Amino acid sequence: MTIDIGVGLILGVTIGLFFFGGLRLTLEWLAKAKRPELLAVLSFVIRMASVAGVMVWLATQSLGSVVAGLVGLLGARTILITRAGSAGEGHRWT
């Protein structure tokens, strides 16, 4: 059970960094893209499918691993937002 929670947390943080890091890259690339609508849709589909796949796999392990995965996902989001700073600090994105 403890191993399931540890694996869930690690996978949650990893997929969270992938999801929100991918979102940041997509937003940066949209202005330069020849077909921004295609980039936005493909990015969304790939990121959501990845998160869904990991969460479904965690659900087959145990409820604790799913909860740990969600905590890790939200923790990665919090880390990335904190590192970006606030809009008042002159960052390009928040």
Buried (B, 14 or more C-beta within 10 A) or exposed (E): EEEBBEBBBEBBBBBBBBBBEBBEEBEEEEEEEEEEEEBBEEBEEBBEEBBEEBBEBBEEBBEBBBBBBBBBBEBBBEBBEEEBEEEEEEEEEE
